[in-house]
Amino acid sequence: MGRTVPSTRMAVESEVDRIRKLMDYIHDRELKRAFEEIIDSYADIAPVFRAVPPYDKAYAIVLAGLARALKRIDEIERKVDSGR
């Protein structure tokens, strides 16, 4: 019998569950919100990882969070620059 490899979605979902358990011990609201934002951001990039599965499931979540944060920084910079 061969072994069944979990799909990328299943692997990432298990990591998300682990992060959510970690969040139970974080009392700072802003930090919890940041973690939630990182988890939510994975939906933005999930289709890419279906095509090219990540080597590490945590990497996929962190990369998605960083990508969303950089997009927001760019938006803020554009608004600040246009207001000058």
C-alpha positions in Angstrom: 0.0 0.0 0.0 1.2 3.5 -0.8 1.1 6.4 1.5 -1.3 9.2 1.0 0.3 12.7 1.0 -2.0 15.4 2.3 -3.0 18.1 -0.1 -1.5 21.5 0.2 -4.8 22.8 1.5 -5.0 20.2 4.2 -1.4 20.7 5.2 -1.8 24.5 5.5 -5.1 24.1 7.4 -3.3 22.0 10.0 -0.7 24.7 10.4 -3.5 27.4 10.7 -5.1 25.3 13.5 -1.7 25.2 15.2 -1.3 29.0 14.9 -4.9 29.5 16.3 -4.0 27.4 19.3 -0.9 29.6 19.8 -3.1 32.7 19.6 -5.1 31.4 22.6 -2.0 32.4 24.7 -1.6 35.9 23.2 -3.4 38.5 25.2 -2.5 41.6 23.2 -5.4 42.4 20.9 -3.3 44.0 18.2 -1.0 41.1 18.0 -3.9 38.7 17.8 -5.4 40.8 15.0 -2.1 40.7 13.2 -1.9 36.9 13.4 -5.5 36.7 12.2 -4.6 39.0 9.3 -1.7 36.7 8.4 -3.9 33.6 8.4 -6.6 35.3 6.4 -4.1 36.5 3.8 -3.3 33.0 2.8 -6.5 33.0 0.7 -4.9 35.7 -1.5 -2.1 33.4 -2.5 -3.6 29.9 -2.1 -4.1 29.3 -5.9 -0.4 29.9 -6.5 0.5 27.1 -4.0 -2.0 24.7 -5.6 0.1 25.1 -8.8 3.5 25.1 -7.0 3.2 23.4 -3.6 5.3 25.0 -0.9 8.1 23.1 0.6 7.0 24.2 4.1 3.4 24.9 5.1 4.4 27.6 7.6 6.4 29.3 4.8 3.2 29.6 2.7 1.3 31.3 5.5 4.2 33.7 6.4 4.8 34.6 2.7 1.1 35.4 2.2 1.2 37.6 5.3 4.3 39.4 4.1 2.8 39.9 0.6 -0.4 41.5 2.0 1.6 43.7 4.4 3.8 45.0 1.6 0.7 45.7 -0.6 -0.7 47.8 2.3 2.5 49.6 2.8 2.6 50.5 -0.9 -1.0 51.8 -0.7 -0.2 53.9 2.3 2.9 55.3 0.6 0.9 56.2 -2.5 -1.8 58.0 -0.4 0.9 59.9 1.5 2.7 60.8 -1.7 -0.5 62.0 -3.4 -1.4 64.2 -0.5 1.8 66.2 -0.8 
